[in-house]
Amino acid sequence: MKSPKKKRPDPVPAAFRAALLGFSAFTLLDTFVIPKNVISADQVTAVSSYAAENTSGSIGPDGAVTNEAIAAADSTAASADADASAGASGQVITDTSYISDDLQITITTERVDNTTVYIADIQTTDPSKLMSGLADNSFGQNVSQTTSDIASETGALLAVNGDYYGFRSTGYVMRNGYLYRSVSAGFDQEDLVIFQDGTMDIIKESEVTAEELQSQGAVQIYSFGPGLVENGTITVDEDDEVDRATSSNPRTAIGQISEGHYVMVVSDGRTSESSGLTLLQLASVMQNLGCQTAYNLDGGGSSTMVFNGQIINIPVGGHGSSERKVSDIVYITA
């Protein structure tokens, strides 16, 4: 009769396996779920605007916002709210358009290469109407909301998703005049810079620092890309996808035609009705619209356009053809 085989000792103790599993789960949560390095935007954006127009020192020597600056910024914001309320009369709004004394928006749709493309044509005499919004009104990794929720909370009239900065730990991030992150994403990283006068420019992070852009009057810096059109010329080709996609996809882009004249474009994709666009196809759309400068924002499941509280396109980032939560939006305020 054979003697029973001795059970070999487990080379990996159960306690160690449990600890390893717990560590792996925490790492995933820490990377993709748990909010980190959160900075509230309640006051820093207002203070940044105040600081840009005043030299009386709105930021303390340790980088903290001073009470004097907060009070001045709150006063400025209250005055602006009163002005906006006073100018509300005379606005005309429909499902696809908005007209006021200093702003005109028209939304149209086109079919491009078996894809529905939504085009928001924006003309304004006030470049400060082009703004950024942050999820939960805060900057930080893993802080996210849907585009429509951020638009609702910021009072955006028109909004598209931004660059989803929170998915990365590098790349310049400036929002409404406040520089949140100045760590370069690398030699080839192209950013969109919007200056105080409303001018758009595409830069490489390897060629200029975020602080230098700030000193030149930048108020928004988006770090996704690539640039699509510069000086009216398409700057991508059929091989350009830069790790963001390898085929046709939903897309989001923003561009400038002339002074005070912008376009926001979102395409559907990944559905039976719309296959999506390549970067080259998107660049062609922007060039055909007359853009002198155009830039690719986060796309795929993030691509969303919201106008007057209504989702215009067909997002595919969530369950059941719903919105994906993102870090930020680009929007127009009335």
Contacts in CASP RR format, 6 or more apart in sequence:
PFRMAT RR
TARGET T0000
AUTHOR 0000-0000-0000
METHOD contacts of the structure
MODEL  1
MKSPKKKRPDPVPAAFRAALLGFSAFTLLDTFVIPKNVISADQVTAVSSY
AAENTSGSIGPDGAVTNEAIAAADSTAASADADASAGASGQVITDTSYIS
DDLQITITTERVDNTTVYIADIQTTDPSKLMSGLADNSFGQNVSQTTSDI
ASETGALLAVNGDYYGFRSTGYVMRNGYLYRSVSAGFDQEDLVIFQDGTM
DIIKESEVTAEELQSQGAVQIYSFGPGLVENGTITVDEDDEVDRATSSNP
RTAIGQISEGHYVMVVSDGRTSESSGLTLLQLASVMQNLGCQTAYNLDGG
GSSTMVFNGQIINIPVGGHGSSERKVSDIVYITA
30 36 0 8 1.000
32 142 0 8 1.000
33 142 0 8 1.000
34 142 0 8 1.000
35 138 0 8 1.000
35 140 0 8 1.000
35 141 0 8 1.000
35 142 0 8 1.000
35 143 0 8 1.000
36 140 0 8 1.000
36 141 0 8 1.000
36 142 0 8 1.000
37 139 0 8 1.000
37 140 0 8 1.000
37 141 0 8 1.000
38 138 0 8 1.000
38 139 0 8 1.000
38 140 0 8 1.000
38 143 0 8 1.000
39 138 0 8 1.000
39 139 0 8 1.000
39 140 0 8 1.000
39 180 0 8 1.000
40 137 0 8 1.000
40 138 0 8 1.000
41 133 0 8 1.000
41 134 0 8 1.000
41 137 0 8 1.000
41 138 0 8 1.000
41 139 0 8 1.000
41 175 0 8 1.000
41 176 0 8 1.000
41 178 0 8 1.000
42 137 0 8 1.000
43 65 0 8 1.000
43 70 0 8 1.000
43 73 0 8 1.000
43 74 0 8 1.000
44 65 0 8 1.000
44 178 0 8 1.000
45 175 0 8 1.000
45 176 0 8 1.000
45 177 0 8 1.000
45 178 0 8 1.000
46 73 0 8 1.000
46 74 0 8 1.000
46 76 0 8 1.000
46 77 0 8 1.000
47 58 0 8 1.000
47 59 0 8 1.000
47 65 0 8 1.000
47 69 0 8 1.000
47 70 0 8 1.000
47 73 0 8 1.000
47 178 0 8 1.000
48 176 0 8 1.000
48 177 0 8 1.000
48 178 0 8 1.000
49 73 0 8 1.000
49 76 0 8 1.000
49 176 0 8 1.000
49 177 0 8 1.000
50 58 0 8 1.000
50 69 0 8 1.000
50 72 0 8 1.000
50 73 0 8 1.000
50 76 0 8 1.000
51 57 0 8 1.000
51 58 0 8 1.000
51 59 0 8 1.000
51 69 0 8 1.000
52 177 0 8 1.000
52 196 0 8 1.000
52 217 0 8 1.000
54 72 0 8 1.000
56 68 0 8 1.000
57 66 0 8 1.000
57 68 0 8 1.000
57 69 0 8 1.000
58 65 0 8 1.000
58 66 0 8 1.000
58 68 0 8 1.000
58 69 0 8 1.000
58 72 0 8 1.000
58 73 0 8 1.000
59 65 0 8 1.000
59 66 0 8 1.000
59 69 0 8 1.000
60 66 0 8 1.000
84 334 0 8 1.000
87 100 0 8 1.000
87 101 0 8 1.000
88 334 0 8 1.000
90 100 0 8 1.000
90 101 0 8 1.000
91 98 0 8 1.000
91 99 0 8 1.000
91 100 0 8 1.000
91 334 0 8 1.000
92 98 0 8 1.000
92 99 0 8 1.000
92 100 0 8 1.000
93 99 0 8 1.000
93 308 0 8 1.000
95 308 0 8 1.000
95 310 0 8 1.000
96 106 0 8 1.000
96 107 0 8 1.000
96 108 0 8 1.000
96 307 0 8 1.000
97 104 0 8 1.000
97 105 0 8 1.000
97 106 0 8 1.000
97 107 0 8 1.000
98 104 0 8 1.000
98 105 0 8 1.000
98 157 0 8 1.000
98 158 0 8 1.000
98 308 0 8 1.000
98 334 0 8 1.000
99 105 0 8 1.000
100 334 0 8 1.000
102 124 0 8 1.000
102 125 0 8 1.000
102 126 0 8 1.000
102 129 0 8 1.000
103 122 0 8 1.000
103 123 0 8 1.000
103 124 0 8 1.000
103 125 0 8 1.000
103 126 0 8 1.000
103 129 0 8 1.000
103 332 0 8 1.000
103 334 0 8 1.000
104 122 0 8 1.000
104 123 0 8 1.000
104 124 0 8 1.000
105 120 0 8 1.000
105 121 0 8 1.000
105 122 0 8 1.000
105 123 0 8 1.000
105 157 0 8 1.000
105 158 0 8 1.000
105 307 0 8 1.000
105 332 0 8 1.000
106 120 0 8 1.000
106 121 0 8 1.000
107 118 0 8 1.000
107 119 0 8 1.000
107 120 0 8 1.000
107 121 0 8 1.000
107 158 0 8 1.000
107 307 0 8 1.000
107 312 0 8 1.000
108 118 0 8 1.000
108 119 0 8 1.000
108 121 0 8 1.000
109 116 0 8 1.000
109 117 0 8 1.000
109 118 0 8 1.000
109 119 0 8 1.000
110 116 0 8 1.000
110 117 0 8 1.000
110 119 0 8 1.000
110 285 0 8 1.000
111 117 0 8 1.000
112 267 0 8 1.000
112 277 0 8 1.000
112 281 0 8 1.000
112 285 0 8 1.000
113 248 0 8 1.000
113 275 0 8 1.000
113 276 0 8 1.000
113 277 0 8 1.000
113 281 0 8 1.000
114 274 0 8 1.000
114 275 0 8 1.000
114 276 0 8 1.000
115 248 0 8 1.000
115 267 0 8 1.000
115 268 0 8 1.000
115 269 0 8 1.000
115 274 0 8 1.000
115 275 0 8 1.000
115 276 0 8 1.000
115 277 0 8 1.000
115 281 0 8 1.000
116 267 0 8 1.000
116 268 0 8 1.000
116 273 0 8 1.000
116 274 0 8 1.000
116 313 0 8 1.000
116 314 0 8 1.000
117 265 0 8 1.000
117 266 0 8 1.000
117 267 0 8 1.000
117 268 0 8 1.000
117 277 0 8 1.000
117 285 0 8 1.000
118 265 0 8 1.000
118 266 0 8 1.000
118 267 0 8 1.000
118 268 0 8 1.000
118 305 0 8 1.000
118 312 0 8 1.000
118 313 0 8 1.000
119 263 0 8 1.000
119 264 0 8 1.000
119 265 0 8 1.000
119 285 0 8 1.000
119 289 0 8 1.000
120 158 0 8 1.000
120 160 0 8 1.000
120 263 0 8 1.000
120 264 0 8 1.000
120 265 0 8 1.000
120 305 0 8 1.000
120 307 0 8 1.000
121 261 0 8 1.000
121 263 0 8 1.000
121 289 0 8 1.000
122 130 0 8 1.000
122 158 0 8 1.000
122 260 0 8 1.000
122 261 0 8 1.000
122 262 0 8 1.000
122 263 0 8 1.000
122 264 0 8 1.000
122 332 0 8 1.000
123 260 0 8 1.000
123 261 0 8 1.000
123 262 0 8 1.000
124 130 0 8 1.000
124 260 0 8 1.000
124 262 0 8 1.000
124 332 0 8 1.000
125 260 0 8 1.000
127 196 0 8 1.000
127 197 0 8 1.000
127 198 0 8 1.000
127 260 0 8 1.000
129 332 0 8 1.000
129 333 0 8 1.000
129 334 0 8 1.000
130 194 0 8 1.000
130 198 0 8 1.000
130 220 0 8 1.000
130 262 0 8 1.000
130 330 0 8 1.000
130 331 0 8 1.000
130 332 0 8 1.000
131 154 0 8 1.000
131 156 0 8 1.000
131 176 0 8 1.000
131 220 0 8 1.000
131 330 0 8 1.000
131 331 0 8 1.000
131 332 0 8 1.000
131 333 0 8 1.000
132 162 0 8 1.000
132 175 0 8 1.000
132 176 0 8 1.000
132 220 0 8 1.000
132 328 0 8 1.000
132 329 0 8 1.000
132 330 0 8 1.000
132 331 0 8 1.000
133 150 0 8 1.000
133 154 0 8 1.000
133 156 0 8 1.000
133 175 0 8 1.000
133 176 0 8 1.000
133 328 0 8 1.000
133 329 0 8 1.000
133 330 0 8 1.000
133 331 0 8 1.000
134 143 0 8 1.000
134 150 0 8 1.000
134 175 0 8 1.000
134 327 0 8 1.000
134 328 0 8 1.000
135 143 0 8 1.000
135 144 0 8 1.000
135 145 0 8 1.000
135 149 0 8 1.000
135 150 0 8 1.000
135 325 0 8 1.000
135 326 0 8 1.000
135 327 0 8 1.000
135 328 0 8 1.000
136 143 0 8 1.000
136 145 0 8 1.000
137 153 0 8 1.000
137 154 0 8 1.000
139 173 0 8 1.000
139 175 0 8 1.000
139 180 0 8 1.000
139 181 0 8 1.000
140 166 0 8 1.000
140 180 0 8 1.000
140 327 0 8 1.000
141 166 0 8 1.000
141 169 0 8 1.000
142 166 0 8 1.000
143 166 0 8 1.000
143 327 0 8 1.000
144 166 0 8 1.000
144 325 0 8 1.000
144 326 0 8 1.000
144 327 0 8 1.000
145 153 0 8 1.000
145 325 0 8 1.000
145 326 0 8 1.000
146 304 0 8 1.000
146 323 0 8 1.000
146 324 0 8 1.000
146 325 0 8 1.000
146 326 0 8 1.000
147 159 0 8 1.000
147 160 0 8 1.000
147 161 0 8 1.000
147 302 0 8 1.000
147 304 0 8 1.000
147 305 0 8 1.000
147 306 0 8 1.000
147 315 0 8 1.000
147 323 0 8 1.000
147 326 0 8 1.000
147 329 0 8 1.000
148 159 0 8 1.000
148 304 0 8 1.000
148 306 0 8 1.000
148 309 0 8 1.000
148 311 0 8 1.000
148 323 0 8 1.000
150 156 0 8 1.000
150 159 0 8 1.000
150 326 0 8 1.000
150 328 0 8 1.000
150 329 0 8 1.000
151 159 0 8 1.000
151 306 0 8 1.000
151 309 0 8 1.000
151 329 0 8 1.000
151 331 0 8 1.000
152 309 0 8 1.000
154 329 0 8 1.000
154 331 0 8 1.000
154 333 0 8 1.000
155 331 0 8 1.000
155 333 0 8 1.000
156 306 0 8 1.000
156 329 0 8 1.000
156 331 0 8 1.000
156 332 0 8 1.000
156 333 0 8 1.000
157 307 0 8 1.000
157 308 0 8 1.000
157 331 0 8 1.000
157 332 0 8 1.000
157 333 0 8 1.000
157 334 0 8 1.000
158 264 0 8 1.000
158 305 0 8 1.000
158 306 0 8 1.000
158 307 0 8 1.000
158 308 0 8 1.000
158 331 0 8 1.000
158 332 0 8 1.000
159 305 0 8 1.000
159 306 0 8 1.000
159 307 0 8 1.000
159 329 0 8 1.000
159 330 0 8 1.000
159 331 0 8 1.000
159 332 0 8 1.000
160 252 0 8 1.000
160 254 0 8 1.000
160 264 0 8 1.000
160 266 0 8 1.000
160 297 0 8 1.000
160 303 0 8 1.000
160 304 0 8 1.000
160 305 0 8 1.000
160 306 0 8 1.000
160 329 0 8 1.000
160 330 0 8 1.000
160 331 0 8 1.000
161 252 0 8 1.000
161 297 0 8 1.000
161 298 0 8 1.000
161 299 0 8 1.000
161 302 0 8 1.000
161 303 0 8 1.000
161 304 0 8 1.000
161 326 0 8 1.000
161 328 0 8 1.000
161 329 0 8 1.000
161 330 0 8 1.000
162 222 0 8 1.000
162 224 0 8 1.000
162 252 0 8 1.000
162 297 0 8 1.000
162 298 0 8 1.000
162 302 0 8 1.000
162 326 0 8 1.000
162 327 0 8 1.000
162 328 0 8 1.000
162 329 0 8 1.000
162 330 0 8 1.000
163 222 0 8 1.000
163 223 0 8 1.000
163 224 0 8 1.000
163 225 0 8 1.000
163 297 0 8 1.000
163 298 0 8 1.000
163 327 0 8 1.000
163 328 0 8 1.000
164 224 0 8 1.000
164 298 0 8 1.000
164 302 0 8 1.000
164 326 0 8 1.000
164 327 0 8 1.000
164 328 0 8 1.000
165 171 0 8 1.000
165 173 0 8 1.000
165 181 0 8 1.000
165 222 0 8 1.000
165 223 0 8 1.000
165 327 0 8 1.000
165 328 0 8 1.000
166 327 0 8 1.000
167 327 0 8 1.000
168 185 0 8 1.000
168 223 0 8 1.000
169 183 0 8 1.000
170 181 0 8 1.000
170 183 0 8 1.000
170 184 0 8 1.000
170 185 0 8 1.000
170 186 0 8 1.000
171 181 0 8 1.000
171 183 0 8 1.000
171 184 0 8 1.000
171 185 0 8 1.000
171 186 0 8 1.000
171 189 0 8 1.000
171 191 0 8 1.000
171 205 0 8 1.000
171 223 0 8 1.000
172 179 0 8 1.000
172 181 0 8 1.000
172 182 0 8 1.000
172 183 0 8 1.000
172 184 0 8 1.000
172 185 0 8 1.000
172 191 0 8 1.000
172 205 0 8 1.000
172 210 0 8 1.000
172 213 0 8 1.000
172 221 0 8 1.000
172 223 0 8 1.000
173 179 0 8 1.000
173 180 0 8 1.000
173 181 0 8 1.000
173 221 0 8 1.000
173 223 0 8 1.000
174 180 0 8 1.000
174 210 0 8 1.000
174 213 0 8 1.000
174 214 0 8 1.000
174 218 0 8 1.000
174 219 0 8 1.000
174 220 0 8 1.000
174 221 0 8 1.000
175 220 0 8 1.000
175 328 0 8 1.000
176 219 0 8 1.000
176 220 0 8 1.000
177 214 0 8 1.000
177 218 0 8 1.000
177 219 0 8 1.000
177 220 0 8 1.000
179 210 0 8 1.000
179 211 0 8 1.000
179 214 0 8 1.000
179 221 0 8 1.000
181 210 0 8 1.000
182 209 0 8 1.000
182 210 0 8 1.000
182 211 0 8 1.000
184 205 0 8 1.000
184 206 0 8 1.000
185 205 0 8 1.000
185 223 0 8 1.000
186 205 0 8 1.000
186 206 0 8 1.000
187 204 0 8 1.000
187 205 0 8 1.000
187 206 0 8 1.000
188 204 0 8 1.000
188 206 0 8 1.000
188 242 0 8 1.000
189 204 0 8 1.000
189 205 0 8 1.000
189 206 0 8 1.000
189 223 0 8 1.000
190 202 0 8 1.000
190 203 0 8 1.000
190 204 0 8 1.000
190 205 0 8 1.000
190 225 0 8 1.000
190 226 0 8 1.000
190 227 0 8 1.000
190 295 0 8 1.000
191 202 0 8 1.000
191 203 0 8 1.000
191 204 0 8 1.000
191 205 0 8 1.000
191 221 0 8 1.000
191 222 0 8 1.000
191 223 0 8 1.000
191 225 0 8 1.000
192 200 0 8 1.000
192 201 0 8 1.000
192 202 0 8 1.000
192 220 0 8 1.000
192 221 0 8 1.000
192 222 0 8 1.000
192 225 0 8 1.000
192 227 0 8 1.000
192 254 0 8 1.000
192 295 0 8 1.000
193 200 0 8 1.000
193 201 0 8 1.000
193 202 0 8 1.000
193 203 0 8 1.000
193 213 0 8 1.000
193 218 0 8 1.000
193 220 0 8 1.000
193 221 0 8 1.000
194 200 0 8 1.000
194 218 0 8 1.000
194 219 0 8 1.000
194 220 0 8 1.000
194 221 0 8 1.000
195 201 0 8 1.000
195 216 0 8 1.000
195 217 0 8 1.000
195 218 0 8 1.000
195 219 0 8 1.000
196 217 0 8 1.000
196 218 0 8 1.000
196 219 0 8 1.000
198 256 0 8 1.000
198 259 0 8 1.000
198 260 0 8 1.000
199 256 0 8 1.000
199 259 0 8 1.000
200 254 0 8 1.000
200 255 0 8 1.000
200 256 0 8 1.000
200 262 0 8 1.000
200 293 0 8 1.000
200 295 0 8 1.000
201 293 0 8 1.000
202 227 0 8 1.000
202 230 0 8 1.000
202 293 0 8 1.000
202 295 0 8 1.000
203 213 0 8 1.000
205 223 0 8 1.000
210 221 0 8 1.000
213 221 0 8 1.000
220 330 0 8 1.000
222 295 0 8 1.000
222 297 0 8 1.000
222 330 0 8 1.000
224 244 0 8 1.000
224 295 0 8 1.000
224 296 0 8 1.000
224 297 0 8 1.000
224 298 0 8 1.000
225 242 0 8 1.000
225 244 0 8 1.000
225 295 0 8 1.000
225 296 0 8 1.000
225 297 0 8 1.000
226 235 0 8 1.000
226 236 0 8 1.000
226 240 0 8 1.000
226 242 0 8 1.000
226 279 0 8 1.000
226 295 0 8 1.000
226 296 0 8 1.000
227 235 0 8 1.000
227 236 0 8 1.000
227 294 0 8 1.000
227 295 0 8 1.000
227 296 0 8 1.000
228 234 0 8 1.000
228 235 0 8 1.000
228 236 0 8 1.000
228 253 0 8 1.000
228 279 0 8 1.000
228 282 0 8 1.000
228 283 0 8 1.000
228 286 0 8 1.000
228 287 0 8 1.000
228 291 0 8 1.000
228 294 0 8 1.000
228 295 0 8 1.000
228 296 0 8 1.000
229 235 0 8 1.000
229 255 0 8 1.000
229 283 0 8 1.000
229 286 0 8 1.000
229 287 0 8 1.000
229 291 0 8 1.000
229 292 0 8 1.000
229 293 0 8 1.000
229 294 0 8 1.000
230 292 0 8 1.000
230 293 0 8 1.000
231 292 0 8 1.000
231 293 0 8 1.000
232 287 0 8 1.000
232 290 0 8 1.000
232 291 0 8 1.000
232 292 0 8 1.000
232 293 0 8 1.000
233 287 0 8 1.000
234 280 0 8 1.000
234 283 0 8 1.000
234 284 0 8 1.000
234 287 0 8 1.000
235 283 0 8 1.000
236 279 0 8 1.000
236 280 0 8 1.000
236 283 0 8 1.000
237 280 0 8 1.000
238 278 0 8 1.000
238 280 0 8 1.000
240 279 0 8 1.000
240 280 0 8 1.000
241 278 0 8 1.000
241 279 0 8 1.000
244 296 0 8 1.000
244 299 0 8 1.000
245 279 0 8 1.000
245 299 0 8 1.000
245 300 0 8 1.000
247 278 0 8 1.000
248 269 0 8 1.000
248 275 0 8 1.000
248 276 0 8 1.000
248 277 0 8 1.000
248 278 0 8 1.000
248 281 0 8 1.000
249 269 0 8 1.000
249 270 0 8 1.000
249 276 0 8 1.000
249 277 0 8 1.000
249 278 0 8 1.000
249 299 0 8 1.000
249 300 0 8 1.000
250 266 0 8 1.000
250 267 0 8 1.000
250 268 0 8 1.000
250 269 0 8 1.000
250 270 0 8 1.000
250 274 0 8 1.000
250 276 0 8 1.000
250 299 0 8 1.000
250 300 0 8 1.000
250 301 0 8 1.000
250 302 0 8 1.000
250 303 0 8 1.000
250 313 0 8 1.000
250 315 0 8 1.000
250 316 0 8 1.000
251 265 0 8 1.000
251 266 0 8 1.000
251 267 0 8 1.000
251 276 0 8 1.000
251 277 0 8 1.000
251 279 0 8 1.000
251 282 0 8 1.000
251 296 0 8 1.000
251 299 0 8 1.000
251 300 0 8 1.000
251 303 0 8 1.000
252 264 0 8 1.000
252 265 0 8 1.000
252 266 0 8 1.000
252 267 0 8 1.000
252 296 0 8 1.000
252 297 0 8 1.000
252 298 0 8 1.000
252 299 0 8 1.000
252 302 0 8 1.000
252 303 0 8 1.000
252 304 0 8 1.000
252 305 0 8 1.000
253 264 0 8 1.000
253 265 0 8 1.000
253 266 0 8 1.000
253 282 0 8 1.000
253 285 0 8 1.000
253 286 0 8 1.000
253 294 0 8 1.000
253 295 0 8 1.000
253 296 0 8 1.000
253 297 0 8 1.000
254 262 0 8 1.000
254 263 0 8 1.000
254 264 0 8 1.000
254 265 0 8 1.000
254 294 0 8 1.000
254 295 0 8 1.000
254 297 0 8 1.000
254 330 0 8 1.000
255 262 0 8 1.000
255 263 0 8 1.000
255 264 0 8 1.000
255 265 0 8 1.000
255 286 0 8 1.000
255 291 0 8 1.000
255 293 0 8 1.000
255 294 0 8 1.000
255 295 0 8 1.000
256 262 0 8 1.000
256 263 0 8 1.000
256 291 0 8 1.000
256 292 0 8 1.000
256 293 0 8 1.000
256 294 0 8 1.000
257 263 0 8 1.000
257 289 0 8 1.000
257 290 0 8 1.000
257 291 0 8 1.000
257 292 0 8 1.000
258 292 0 8 1.000
263 286 0 8 1.000
263 289 0 8 1.000
263 291 0 8 1.000
264 305 0 8 1.000
264 330 0 8 1.000
265 282 0 8 1.000
265 285 0 8 1.000
265 286 0 8 1.000
265 289 0 8 1.000
266 303 0 8 1.000
266 304 0 8 1.000
266 305 0 8 1.000
266 312 0 8 1.000
266 313 0 8 1.000
267 274 0 8 1.000
267 276 0 8 1.000
267 277 0 8 1.000
267 282 0 8 1.000
267 285 0 8 1.000
267 303 0 8 1.000
267 313 0 8 1.000
268 274 0 8 1.000
268 276 0 8 1.000
268 303 0 8 1.000
268 313 0 8 1.000
268 314 0 8 1.000
268 316 0 8 1.000
269 275 0 8 1.000
269 276 0 8 1.000
269 277 0 8 1.000
269 300 0 8 1.000
269 314 0 8 1.000
269 316 0 8 1.000
270 276 0 8 1.000
270 300 0 8 1.000
270 301 0 8 1.000
270 316 0 8 1.000
271 314 0 8 1.000
271 316 0 8 1.000
271 321 0 8 1.000
273 314 0 8 1.000
274 314 0 8 1.000
277 285 0 8 1.000
279 296 0 8 1.000
282 296 0 8 1.000
283 294 0 8 1.000
286 294 0 8 1.000
287 294 0 8 1.000
297 330 0 8 1.000
298 326 0 8 1.000
300 316 0 8 1.000
300 317 0 8 1.000
301 315 0 8 1.000
301 316 0 8 1.000
301 317 0 8 1.000
301 318 0 8 1.000
301 324 0 8 1.000
302 317 0 8 1.000
302 324 0 8 1.000
302 326 0 8 1.000
303 313 0 8 1.000
303 315 0 8 1.000
304 311 0 8 1.000
304 313 0 8 1.000
304 315 0 8 1.000
304 323 0 8 1.000
304 324 0 8 1.000
304 326 0 8 1.000
305 311 0 8 1.000
305 312 0 8 1.000
305 313 0 8 1.000
306 312 0 8 1.000
311 323 0 8 1.000
314 321 0 8 1.000
315 321 0 8 1.000
315 322 0 8 1.000
315 323 0 8 1.000
315 324 0 8 1.000
317 323 0 8 1.000
317 324 0 8 1.000
318 324 0 8 1.000
END
